[in-house]
Amino acid sequence: MSVITQIDAMEVLDSRGNPTVRVTLELSDGVCESAIVPSGASTGKREALELRDNDRTRYMGKGVQKACKHVNEIIKEALMGTESGRQNDVDSVMRALDGTENYSSLGANAILGVSMAYARASARSLGIPLYRYLGGANACVLPVPMLNIINGGSHADNTVDFQEYMIMPLGFECFSEGLRASAEVYQNLKKILNERGDVTAIGDEGGFAPNLKNNQEPIEVILKAIEAAGYKAGDEIAIALDVASSELVGEDGLYHLEGEGRKLSSLELVEYYENLVSKYPIVSIEDGLSEDDWEGWKILTQRLGDRIQLVGDDLFVTNAQILAEGIAQGVGNAILVKPNQIGSVSQSMQAMRLAQRNRYRCVMSHRSGESEDSFIADFAVALNCGEIKTGSTARSERMAKYNRLLEIERELGGGEYLGWNIFR
């Protein structure tokens, strides 16, 4: 077995121009691999800590030199000489080294960078793809993409309250055909928005960010784009929403839909969703209620859980312990998986496996602050997630993931594409 001979972290920039950590790891057999850690804009309270320098003279306080120093000094010293292919052991050593529940000592961005780079190097040393190293022989499912084609909320400077309006190409035989159809819808959406005189500037994740009159109009415009592209809404392509409702809660405890001039209670917001689901081909709602509103989540799950997918992002923060609470209380029926929410590859896998054992769906996800790193594409295939969120068919940091999935599809000779079977 090869062993770790060098670990080096440096400060690079993400897709928003903010600093993030890049880790390069070398093995004794000459393998050298790197990984870049993403960063979120809309973050849950219980996420692992992304360590920032808070030095206002550099990058407005967002530098990550401290995290890099922790990698180059503390983590490196602990891991030098460790054999490759021992993912759980390496991640456990780093967790113990930090000594906190949320990596507030060394920083989750430091830990995750090493965890990802080590996984990549181990896979290459073994001469196998990353998805095979992480998932074994059973890794074969290409995920249905959830493409964010209209941005709102904290991902765009517009009047739309909900953070993401997504399309899901469910009625296709393979990933590449679903992606092609989605790209065609995206281009038709741009054309329609232009003809309406709407702004076609794009948000953090590549979706358009027009000012629309309410939170239903984006759905109406997307349905027109699906039709214009020659596809059938609700049959070939469905709608998914990420409300990011923790961002909507005011000091009065109500959900503020500023774009509509409304303030709603938990029950009223659930009824709002029921109306949307009855009216439109919506198959998934993410973070429909606040991360603190567990009673509201129970009502939402009781009312809509047997009809659509209810995804917990801020609610579960890729944390197996919190997910176990949700399973016990009957809250939600799916988990969003963001490795930097929890801090390591192994812990992300732990949360996914717990979800799958309890028939909760898993959705692999990027962050709004991304890079050219395509790790999550392999990760989604590794655990047969069946779904992936990684933005629209625009911006190179998003396309890096889709292009990697196209490569994997070819390597697997097509693989499996579940389409509507995700929900059956």
Secondary structure as UniProt FT lines:
FT   STRAND          3..13
FT   TURN            15..16
FT   STRAND          19..27
FT   TURN            28..29
FT   STRAND          32..36
FT   TURN            45..46
FT   TURN            56..57
FT   HELIX           59..61
FT   HELIX           65..69
FT   HELIX           70..75
FT   HELIX           76..79
FT   TURN            80..81
FT   TURN            84..85
FT   HELIX           87..98
FT   TURN            104..106
FT   HELIX           108..126
FT   HELIX           130..135
FT   HELIX           136..138
FT   STRAND          141..142
FT   STRAND          144..151
FT   HELIX           153..155
FT   STRAND          164..169
FT   HELIX           175..196
FT   TURN            204..205
FT   HELIX           217..228
FT   TURN            229..230
FT   TURN            234..236
FT   STRAND          237..242
FT   HELIX           245..248
FT   TURN            251..252
FT   STRAND          255..257
FT   HELIX           258..260
FT   STRAND          262..264
FT   HELIX           266..279
FT   STRAND          282..286
FT   TURN            291..292
FT   HELIX           294..304
FT   TURN            305..307
FT   STRAND          309..312
FT   TURN            314..318
FT   HELIX           320..329
FT   STRAND          334..337
FT   HELIX           339..342
FT   HELIX           345..357
FT   TURN            358..359
FT   STRAND          361..365
FT   HELIX           375..382
FT   TURN            383..384
FT   STRAND          387..389
FT   HELIX           396..411
FT   TURN            412..414
FT   STRAND          416..417
FT   HELIX           419..423
//
